[in-house]
Amino acid sequence: MFTETYNVFYKFPVSKRKHLVSSYDFAVQTVTDGNLILQHKGIPFLLCNNGNLWLSLCSVTTSAEKQSGNATVTNTETGEQYVFTGEHYVLSDKLAVVQDELLILELLCKDLSTEQIVARLNISESSYRRKKQLLFDKLNVKNTHGAIYKAGLMGII
C-alpha cells in the first residue's frame, strides 16, 4: 500500500503534488483492548525543487472503521479521489457536492443544531440526515468536524 501511495503521488506533475492528501487506516495491538484501528493522514507541506516530498504534516487519530486497509489519496484542488483496492489505487467517482449539501456544510460551520438546520432548509429531519450522510460519504469522513475540516482543505467552504 505504501509503495502504491507514492506511485500515485509521482503520477502527478510537480505543481499538483502539494494538493494530494493521503489517508489510510491501520491496526495496532493494545495491551488492554486488542486491536485498535488508527487513521494516518499525510498532507504535503513542502516539496523539494525536483518535486519530491520534503516535509509533510501528519496526523494520527482513532478511526471509526472496524478493520485496517482503507486507503485514499485525494486531490484537494480537483476533488479527485483514488481508492486503494488491495493491489493498487483506482480513480473513484469525482467528488460532486451539490447545492443542498453545500448549504448544509455552511450551516454546520455555524454550529447550528439539527432542529435549526431543518427549520432553515424547510425539510424533514430524516431528509436532512440522509443528505448529511451522503455528504459525509462523498467527503469520506465520519462526523461533522471531519466534514468541515476536509471541505475547508479542499476549498469547498
Order of alpha helices (4+ residues) and beta strands (2+ residues): alpha-beta-beta-beta-beta-beta-beta-alpha-alpha-alpha-alpha
